């Protein structure tokens, strides 16, 4: 929804959440779209200059939020993986202790 691909060089372009005055006044009505949910057509009309369609502040905030979201995803995934490994090792130790006790009896 917020990521577009530049067809000329393949770079990822991040959209913003607030349109510029020009985009609200001219581009959105011409393409029959609503701000800030403009499509790639609006970006193509601006020659793939993101800051001509969305305000620079909203583009930076979206970039930061996407970075934080992905970072949190990887942090949580790593934590859960580590937790599951620790749980499996603990169960292995408990199983080996119970087997040792059963052999002694």
C-alpha positions as CSV (number, residue, x, y, z in Angstrom):
1,X,0.0,0.0,0.0
2,X,2.9,2.4,0.8
3,X,5.6,0.9,-1.4
4,X,5.9,1.4,-5.2
5,X,8.6,0.3,-7.6
6,X,10.2,2.7,-10.0
7,X,10.1,1.0,-13.4
8,X,13.1,2.9,-14.6
9,X,15.7,1.7,-12.1
10,X,13.8,-0.8,-9.9
11,X,14.1,1.2,-6.7
12,X,11.5,0.9,-4.0
13,X,9.6,4.2,-3.4
14,X,7.8,4.8,-0.1
15,X,4.6,6.8,-0.2
16,X,3.4,9.2,2.4
17,X,0.2,9.7,4.3
18,X,-0.5,13.3,3.4
19,X,-0.7,14.6,-0.1
20,X,0.8,17.9,-1.3
21,X,-1.5,20.7,-2.3
22,X,-0.9,20.1,-6.0
23,X,-1.7,16.5,-5.7
24,X,-4.9,17.2,-3.8
25,X,-6.0,19.9,-6.2
26,X,-5.0,18.5,-9.6
27,X,-3.7,15.0,-9.6
28,X,-6.3,13.2,-7.4
29,X,-9.4,14.6,-9.1
30,X,-7.9,14.1,-12.6
31,X,-7.3,10.4,-11.9
32,X,-10.5,10.1,-9.9
33,X,-8.6,9.0,-6.7
34,X,-8.7,10.1,-3.1
35,X,-5.7,11.4,-1.2
36,X,-3.6,10.0,0.4
37,X,-4.4,6.7,-1.2
38,X,-3.1,7.5,-4.7
39,X,-2.0,4.8,-7.0
40,X,1.1,4.4,-9.2
41,X,-0.6,6.4,-11.9
42,X,-0.3,9.5,-9.7
43,X,3.3,8.7,-9.0
44,X,3.9,8.3,-12.8
45,X,2.3,11.7,-13.4
46,X,4.9,13.2,-11.0
47,X,7.7,11.4,-12.8
48,X,8.2,9.1,-9.8
49,X,9.2,12.0,-7.5
50,X,7.5,10.9,-4.3
51,X,7.8,14.3,-2.7
52,X,5.8,15.9,-5.5
53,X,2.8,13.7,-4.6
54,X,3.1,13.3,-0.8
55,X,4.6,15.8,1.7
56,X,8.3,15.1,2.6
57,X,7.4,14.8,6.4
58,X,4.8,12.2,5.8
59,X,7.2,10.2,3.5
60,X,9.9,10.2,6.2
61,X,7.4,9.2,9.0
62,X,6.2,6.4,6.8
63,X,9.8,5.2,6.1
64,X,10.6,5.3,9.8
65,X,7.4,3.4,10.8
66,X,8.1,0.8,8.2
67,X,11.6,0.4,9.5
68,X,10.4,0.1,13.1
69,X,7.7,-2.4,12.1
70,X,10.2,-4.7,10.3
71,X,12.7,-4.3,13.1
72,X,10.1,-5.2,15.7
73,X,9.0,-8.2,13.6
74,X,12.6,-9.5,13.4
75,X,13.2,-8.9,17.1
76,X,10.0,-10.7,18.2
77,X,10.7,-13.5,15.8
78,X,14.3,-13.9,17.1
79,X,13.0,-13.8,20.7
80,X,10.4,-16.5,20.0
81,X,12.9,-18.7,18.3
82,X,15.3,-18.3,21.2
83,X,12.5,-19.1,23.6
84,X,11.5,-22.2,21.7
85,X,15.1,-23.4,21.6
86,X,15.5,-22.8,25.4
87,X,12.2,-24.7,26.0
88,X,13.3,-27.7,23.9
89,X,16.7,-27.8,25.7
90,X,15.0,-27.7,29.1
91,X,12.6,-30.5,28.1
92,X,15.6,-32.6,27.0
93,X,17.3,-32.1,30.3
94,X,14.2,-33.0,32.2
95,X,13.7,-36.1,30.0
96,X,17.3,-37.3,30.5
97,X,17.0,-36.8,34.3
98,X,13.8,-38.8,34.5
99,X,15.3,-41.6,32.4
100,X,18.3,-41.7,34.7
101,X,16.0,-42.0,37.7
102,X,14.0,-44.8,36.1
103,X,17.2,-46.8,35.4
104,X,18.3,-46.6,39.0
105,X,15.0,-48.1,40.2
